[in-house]
Each structure stands twice: as structure tokens, then as C-alpha cells.
Amino acid sequence: MTQLEALQAALAGEHAAMYGVGVAGGKLSGARFKAATDSYEQHRDHRDHLSALVVAAGETPVAAEPAYDLPQAVTNAATAAALVLLIERRVAAVYGDLVEAAEQPAVRAFAIESLLAAASAQVAWGGAPVAFPGAV
């Protein structure tokens, strides 16, 4: 996978993450709603940074889909939290690929920071710590 392909894959992952976290947020309240809002904002910031990197490479950033199929129904706070956990696992995987494909130190540093953020988010949303987050 080239750096550009990995950037586009990470960007597509962030588009999907924003959609899913937005859906999950609708079933959350209190501190969990605040955490989902913070997560949404972080994914939006990452999306914007990835888009800028793709544009800087002279390419057009992959567009978001109008909607995404969710892997599970979101009917209450528990299923919403489970969805956010799954989203963070999937985002970690695309950032793991970007770490591997990165050709520029700044891109690799961003990918590592984003992978660490996704790993931390997984634990915050009820996941168990893993030795190699993002590894499939």
C-alpha cells in the first residue's frame, strides 16, 4: 500500500467514524454523550488533517458516503457504546496501515498519534488494552 492509498483509506475510515459516532451519540446522555461529542470532534479534526495531506499530495480526497451501513443496531446506550468501541478498533487498523505506509516523518508521526488516540479511546469505551493496537 502506498502512502497516498493509506491516507485515502484513513480518510474514508474517519468519514465512517464520524457517521457512526454521530448515530451513537443520539442514544447517549451525560458523560457518555460528552465523550462521544469529543470523539466526533477528534475524528473531524483528523478528517480535516488527512484531507489536507491528500490535497498536498496533489490528489482529490475521497468523499464521504451519504450514509453507512452500521454493523449493529443502535437502540440504547449499551449498543451505542459498543458501536463506538468497534469504530475505534477499525480506525486503529487504518492508522496502523498508515504508520506502515508513511514515507514522510510528519505523516508517520500523525499516524502514530492517531493510532495511540484510537487505542486510548478503545479502553475508554470498554475495550481491553491490547499489545499492538491496530494490528489485525
Disulfide bonds with the S-S distance in Angstrom:
none
